[in-house]
């Protein structure tokens, strides 16, 4: 045992050197990794772990085939108006009675990500004449959502007209329904 201890004492400078070099190597490696991480964080990077490709995007259609067909009917039935599609509700309404900023954003959050199918406007002033919604089978599952949307728009003074896409109205039916709705007592603003 004395011989082993003697050999170890002779090698201690070499063991100390190996330990110091190993520690320095770890420090250098860690600094390099941190530097790369900071650089990566400051530059637009990959979307997923390990990916080096920049993000790409694909185009979407503005409206569905059903909405496109109904848009054509609206334009034909109501040539005296301008028809807009997929209008953000936040472009149409804003909270009116709120107590503070938190309340405002809470109320706004109820409609901020919602869109209406069509907005019928006066062609020169772009004043909103009516909001038009298409009801498809997906609306059957949550009629309360449609009611809430109609109430929000109605409280801002907009007329909301709804058509069930399964019934496919004619241009004459559309023109007649809009004319009757516009002759009715205007909503209060």
C-alpha positions as CSV (number, residue, x, y, z in Angstrom):
1,X,0.0,0.0,0.0
2,X,2.9,2.3,0.7
3,X,4.2,1.8,-2.9
4,X,0.8,2.8,-4.3
5,X,0.7,5.9,-2.1
6,X,4.2,6.8,-3.2
7,X,3.3,6.4,-6.9
8,X,0.1,8.6,-6.4
9,X,2.2,11.3,-4.7
10,X,4.5,11.3,-7.7
11,X,1.6,11.6,-10.2
12,X,-0.3,14.4,-8.3
13,X,1.0,17.2,-10.4
14,X,-0.1,15.4,-13.6
15,X,-3.5,14.6,-12.1
16,X,-3.9,18.3,-11.1
17,X,-3.0,19.4,-14.6
18,X,-5.6,17.1,-16.1
19,X,-8.2,18.4,-13.7
20,X,-7.4,22.0,-14.5
21,X,-7.4,21.4,-18.3
22,X,-10.7,19.6,-18.0
23,X,-12.3,22.5,-16.1
24,X,-11.0,25.1,-18.6
25,X,-12.3,23.0,-21.5
26,X,-15.8,23.0,-19.8
27,X,-15.7,26.8,-19.3
28,X,-14.7,27.4,-22.9
29,X,-17.4,25.0,-24.2
30,X,-20.1,26.6,-22.0
31,X,-19.1,30.2,-23.1
32,X,-19.3,29.1,-26.8
33,X,-22.7,27.5,-26.3
34,X,-24.1,30.6,-24.5
35,X,-22.7,32.9,-27.2
36,X,-24.5,30.8,-29.9
37,X,-27.7,30.8,-27.8
38,X,-27.6,34.6,-27.5
39,X,-27.0,35.0,-31.2
40,X,-29.8,32.6,-32.0
41,X,-32.2,34.4,-29.7
42,X,-31.5,37.7,-31.4
43,X,-32.0,36.5,-34.9
44,X,-35.2,35.1,-36.5
45,X,-34.7,31.4,-36.1
46,X,-36.3,28.1,-36.8
47,X,-39.9,27.4,-35.8
48,X,-39.2,24.0,-34.4
49,X,-36.3,22.4,-32.5
50,X,-33.5,21.5,-34.8
51,X,-35.0,23.1,-37.9
52,X,-32.8,25.7,-39.7
53,X,-35.4,26.5,-42.4
54,X,-37.1,29.9,-42.2
55,X,-40.9,29.7,-41.7
56,X,-43.0,29.6,-44.9
57,X,-46.7,30.4,-45.4
58,X,-49.4,29.3,-47.8
59,X,-52.2,31.4,-49.2
60,X,-55.8,30.9,-48.0
61,X,-59.0,31.6,-49.8
62,X,-60.8,34.7,-48.5
63,X,-64.1,33.0,-48.5
64,X,-65.5,29.5,-48.7
65,X,-67.2,28.2,-51.9
66,X,-70.6,28.7,-50.2
67,X,-69.7,32.3,-49.2
68,X,-68.4,33.0,-52.7
69,X,-71.7,31.8,-54.3
70,X,-73.8,33.8,-51.8
71,X,-71.6,36.9,-52.5
72,X,-72.4,36.6,-56.2
73,X,-76.1,36.5,-55.3
74,X,-75.8,39.5,-53.1
75,X,-74.0,41.6,-55.8
76,X,-76.5,40.6,-58.4
77,X,-79.5,41.2,-56.1
78,X,-78.3,44.4,-54.6
79,X,-76.3,46.3,-57.3
80,X,-77.0,49.7,-55.6
81,X,-74.8,48.7,-52.6
82,X,-71.2,47.7,-52.0
83,X,-70.7,44.3,-50.4
84,X,-67.6,43.6,-48.2
85,X,-66.7,40.1,-47.1
86,X,-65.1,38.7,-43.9
87,X,-65.2,42.0,-42.0
88,X,-63.7,42.0,-38.5
89,X,-66.2,42.8,-35.8
90,X,-63.6,45.0,-34.3
91,X,-63.9,47.2,-37.4
92,X,-67.6,47.6,-36.8
93,X,-68.0,47.9,-33.0
94,X,-66.1,49.0,-29.9
95,X,-67.0,48.7,-26.2
96,X,-69.0,51.8,-25.2
97,X,-69.7,51.5,-21.4
98,X,-66.7,50.3,-19.5
99,X,-65.1,51.4,-16.3
100,X,-61.4,51.0,-16.9
101,X,-58.8,49.6,-19.3
102,X,-59.2,46.1,-18.0
103,X,-63.0,46.2,-18.5
104,X,-62.5,47.6,-22.0
105,X,-60.2,44.8,-23.1
106,X,-62.4,42.2,-21.4
107,X,-65.4,43.4,-23.4
108,X,-63.4,43.8,-26.6
109,X,-62.1,40.2,-26.2
110,X,-65.7,38.9,-26.6
111,X,-65.6,39.9,-30.3
112,X,-62.0,40.8,-31.2
113,X,-61.3,37.6,-33.1
114,X,-64.7,37.3,-34.8
115,X,-65.7,38.2,-38.3
116,X,-69.0,38.8,-40.0
117,X,-69.7,37.2,-43.4
118,X,-70.8,40.3,-45.3
119,X,-71.3,44.0,-44.7
120,X,-73.7,45.9,-47.0
121,X,-72.6,49.5,-47.4
122,X,-73.7,52.7,-49.2
123,X,-71.4,52.9,-52.3
124,X,-70.3,56.5,-51.8
125,X,-70.2,57.0,-48.1
126,X,-69.5,53.4,-47.1
127,X,-72.0,53.8,-44.3
128,X,-73.0,50.3,-43.1
129,X,-76.5,49.5,-44.2
130,X,-76.7,45.9,-42.8
131,X,-74.6,43.1,-41.6
132,X,-75.3,39.8,-43.4
133,X,-74.6,36.4,-41.8
134,X,-74.8,33.0,-43.5
135,X,-76.0,30.2,-41.2
136,X,-74.7,26.8,-42.1
137,X,-75.0,23.5,-40.1
138,X,-72.2,24.6,-37.8
139,X,-74.5,27.3,-36.4
140,X,-77.0,24.7,-35.2
141,X,-74.6,23.6,-32.5
142,X,-74.3,26.9,-30.7
143,X,-77.3,29.3,-31.4
144,X,-76.3,31.3,-28.3
145,X,-73.1,32.5,-30.1
146,X,-75.2,33.8,-33.0
147,X,-77.6,35.5,-30.5
148,X,-74.7,37.2,-28.7
149,X,-73.2,38.4,-31.9
150,X,-76.5,39.7,-33.1
151,X,-77.0,41.5,-29.8
152,X,-73.6,43.1,-29.9
153,X,-74.1,44.3,-33.4
154,X,-77.7,45.4,-32.7
155,X,-76.6,47.4,-29.7
156,X,-74.2,49.3,-32.0
157,X,-77.1,50.1,-34.3
158,X,-76.6,47.6,-37.0
159,X,-79.3,45.6,-38.7
160,X,-78.3,41.9,-38.9
161,X,-79.9,39.8,-41.6
162,X,-79.4,36.0,-41.6
163,X,-79.8,33.5,-44.3
164,X,-79.7,29.7,-44.0
165,X,-77.4,28.5,-46.7
166,X,-79.3,25.3,-47.0
167,X,-82.4,27.2,-48.3
168,X,-80.5,29.0,-51.1
169,X,-82.5,32.2,-51.6
170,X,-83.0,33.6,-55.1
171,X,-81.8,37.1,-55.9
172,X,-85.4,38.3,-55.8
173,X,-85.8,36.9,-52.3
174,X,-82.6,38.6,-51.2
175,X,-83.6,42.0,-52.7
176,X,-87.1,41.8,-51.1
177,X,-85.8,40.8,-47.7
178,X,-83.2,43.6,-47.6
179,X,-85.8,46.2,-48.8
180,X,-88.3,45.1,-46.1
181,X,-85.6,45.2,-43.4
182,X,-84.4,48.7,-44.5
183,X,-88.0,50.1,-44.5
184,X,-88.5,48.8,-41.0
185,X,-87.8,51.0,-38.1
186,X,-84.0,51.7,-38.1
187,X,-82.1,50.3,-35.1
188,X,-81.2,52.8,-32.5
189,X,-77.5,53.9,-32.2
